[in-house]
């Protein structure tokens, strides 16, 4: 009979608003299956929902709790991929170095199709190499996304859910969703845009937002105007 105590671990899962594939349910299941296969005692799974990967883990609601609880009793973390935990290559390598000095091990369920643990020198070396490629892939995705958005803006196609001053028309149904819709000016809303631009020369975004709300104007979906709303409008090149 094997009387050796199982290593106690915490799981961590995260999804952002842009995630389509890595649902929380999938992450939970894969973490649980990994721990069972590796004979690890899964104490708890910390979950951050609707949290951007660019937010440091110690600044996330559940991530900060995970960091605070890592101690001599639980000194291992299990996650699906590095991008669930870390915001960049530097962040990953720095954190892993800190955790290594604290005796904390990281288990990755899927690193290029294989599992990986940072307990050994080989594991840490492989993690360092693979995390660089992961950042490279992320940067390429960002470049492609930026190019697509730029093209949509220049050709008058809808590039977001809704935008003050414009309505979406036309398009084609693809997999149950409307694609390639055109943006056409909404005259009533364009009056609000002109008012914002006119007052921006001598008023702060906060003052403009307060005035619009007091005058009875509403944002695209009927809500109030906020200083951030005004700032985004003034920065958006589509209004130029």
C-alpha positions in Angstrom: 0.0 0.0 0.0 1.3 3.4 -1.0 1.4 5.5 2.2 3.3 8.5 0.6 1.3 11.7 1.1 0.0 13.3 -2.1 1.4 16.7 -3.1 -1.3 19.4 -2.3 -1.9 21.8 -5.1 -4.1 24.7 -6.1 -5.7 25.0 -9.5 -6.1 28.3 -11.3 -8.5 29.1 -14.2 -9.2 32.4 -16.0 -11.4 33.7 -18.8 -11.7 37.1 -20.3 -14.6 38.6 -22.2 -12.9 37.8 -25.5 -12.4 34.1 -24.7 -14.3 31.7 -27.0 -12.8 28.3 -26.5 -11.2 28.1 -23.1 -14.3 28.0 -21.0 -14.1 27.7 -17.2 -15.8 24.3 -17.3 -13.2 23.0 -19.7 -10.3 24.4 -17.6 -11.7 23.0 -14.4 -12.2 19.5 -15.9 -8.7 19.4 -17.4 -7.1 20.5 -14.1 -9.0 17.9 -12.2 -8.1 15.1 -14.6 -4.5 16.2 -14.6 -4.3 16.1 -10.8 -6.0 12.7 -10.7 -3.6 11.3 -13.3 -0.5 12.8 -11.5 -1.8 11.7 -8.1 -1.9 15.3 -6.8 -4.3 16.4 -4.1 -6.3 19.3 -5.5 -7.2 21.5 -2.6 -9.1 24.2 -4.5 -9.5 25.9 -7.9 -9.3 29.6 -8.0 -11.3 31.2 -10.8 -11.1 34.7 -12.3 -13.9 35.4 -14.7 -14.0 38.3 -17.2 -10.5 39.3 -16.2 -7.9 40.4 -18.8 -4.7 38.4 -19.1 -2.9 41.8 -19.1 -3.8 42.2 -15.4 -1.1 40.9 -13.1 -2.2 37.8 -11.2 -1.7 39.5 -7.8 -4.1 42.2 -8.9 -6.9 39.8 -9.9 -9.8 39.0 -7.4 -9.0 35.3 -7.2 -5.4 35.4 -8.3 -4.5 37.6 -5.4 -6.1 35.1 -3.0 -4.1 32.3 -4.6 -0.9 34.2 -4.2 -1.7 35.0 -0.5 -2.4 31.3 0.3 0.7 29.8 -1.3 2.6 28.6 1.7 4.5 25.6 3.1 1.4 23.5 3.2 0.4 24.1 -0.5 3.3 24.8 -2.7 2.2 23.9 -6.2 -0.1 25.5 -8.8 -1.8 23.8 -11.7 -3.1 25.8 -14.7 -4.0 24.9 -18.3 -1.6 27.3 -20.1 0.8 30.1 -19.2 -1.5 32.8 -20.6 -4.1 31.9 -17.9 -1.6 33.0 -15.3 0.8 35.4 -16.7 0.6 38.6 -18.8 3.9 38.4 -20.6 7.1 36.4 -21.1 8.9 38.7 -18.5 6.1 38.3 -16.0 6.1 34.5 -16.4 9.9 34.1 -16.1 10.1 36.5 -13.1 7.2 34.9 -11.3 8.6 31.4 -11.9 12.0 32.5 -10.5 10.3 33.9 -7.4 8.2 30.8 -6.9 11.3 28.6 -7.4 13.0 30.4 -4.5 9.9 29.9 -2.4 9.9 26.2 -3.3 6.6 26.6 -5.3 6.2 24.3 -8.3 4.1 25.1 -11.4 2.3 22.5 -13.4 1.2 23.3 -16.9 -1.5 20.9 -18.3 -0.9 21.9 -21.9 2.5 23.3 -23.1 2.5 22.7 -26.8 0.5 19.5 -26.4 2.4 18.1 -23.5 2.4 18.5 -19.7 5.2 20.3 -17.9 6.3 20.8 -14.3 9.0 23.3 -13.2 10.3 21.2 -10.3 13.3 20.0 -12.3 16.0 22.0 -14.1 14.9 20.4 -17.4 11.3 21.4 -16.7 12.3 25.0 -16.0 14.4 25.2 -19.2 11.6 23.8 -21.3 9.1 26.3 -19.7 11.4 29.2 -20.5 11.7 28.2 -24.1 8.0 27.5 -24.7 6.9 30.7 -22.9 8.9 32.7 -25.5 7.1 31.0 -28.3 3.8 31.5 -26.6 4.5 35.3 -26.4 5.5 35.3 -30.1 2.2 33.7 -31.0 0.3 36.2 -28.9 2.0 39.1 -30.6 1.3 37.7 -34.0 -2.4 37.4 -33.1 -2.4 41.0 -31.9 -0.9 42.2 -35.2 -3.5 40.3 -37.2 -6.3 41.7 -35.1 -5.0 45.2 -35.4 -4.7 44.9 -39.2 -8.3 43.5 -39.4 -9.7 46.4 -37.3 -7.8 49.0 -39.3 -9.2 47.5 -42.6 -12.7 47.5 -41.2 -12.5 51.1 -40.1 -11.0 52.3 -43.4 -13.8 50.5 -45.4 -16.7 51.6 -43.2 -17.4 48.1 -41.8 -18.7 47.5 -38.3 -15.8 46.6 -36.0 -17.5 46.6 -32.6 -20.8 45.9 -30.9 -22.2 49.4 -31.2 -20.8 52.9 -31.6 -22.4 56.3 -30.9 -23.1 58.2 -34.1 -23.4 55.2 -36.4 -25.9 52.4 -37.1 -25.1 49.0 -38.6 -26.9 47.8 -41.7 -26.7 44.9 -44.2 -24.2 42.2 -43.7 -24.4 38.4 -44.3 -25.4 35.6 -42.0 -22.4 33.4 -41.1 -22.8 30.6 -38.6 -25.8 32.3 -37.1 -24.1 35.7 -36.8 -24.2 38.8 -39.0 -20.8 39.6 -40.5 -19.5 42.4 -42.7 -22.1 44.9 -41.7 -21.7 48.5 -42.9 -21.6 51.6 -40.6 -23.9 54.5 -41.6 -24.1 57.8 -39.8 -27.0 58.4 -37.4 -27.9 62.1 -37.8 -29.4 62.5 -34.3 -26.4 60.8 -32.6 -23.9 62.7 -34.8 -25.3 65.9 -33.3 -24.1 64.6 -29.9 -20.7 63.9 -31.3 -20.5 67.4 -32.8 -21.5 68.8 -29.4 -18.8 66.8 -27.6 -16.1 67.9 -30.1 -17.2 71.5 -29.9 -17.0 71.6 -26.1 -13.8 69.6 -25.9 -11.8 72.8 -26.6 -12.7 74.4 -23.3 -14.3 71.7 -21.1 -13.0 68.6 -19.4 -14.4 65.1 -20.3 -16.1 65.1 -16.8 -17.8 68.4 -17.4 -19.0 67.4 -20.9 -20.4 64.1 -19.5 -22.2 65.9 -16.7 -23.7 68.5 -19.1 -24.9 65.8 -21.6 -26.6 63.9 -18.8 -28.2 67.1 -17.4 -29.4 68.0 -20.9 -31.1 64.7 -21.3 -28.8 63.1 -23.9 -28.2 59.4 -23.6 -25.4 57.1 -24.8 -25.8 54.5 -27.5 -27.7 52.0 -25.4 -29.6 54.6 -23.4 -27.2 54.9 -20.5 -25.5 57.8 -19.0 -22.3 59.5 -20.3 -19.1 59.1 -18.3 -15.8 60.9 -18.6 -14.3 57.7 -20.0 -17.0 57.6 -22.7 -16.1 61.2 -23.8 -12.4 60.4 -23.8 -12.9 57.3 -26.0 -15.0 59.4 -28.5 -12.4 62.1 -28.7 -9.6 59.5 -29.3 -11.5 57.4 -31.8 -10.3 58.2 -35.4 -13.7 57.3 -36.9 -15.0 60.6 -35.8 -12.3 62.5 -37.7 
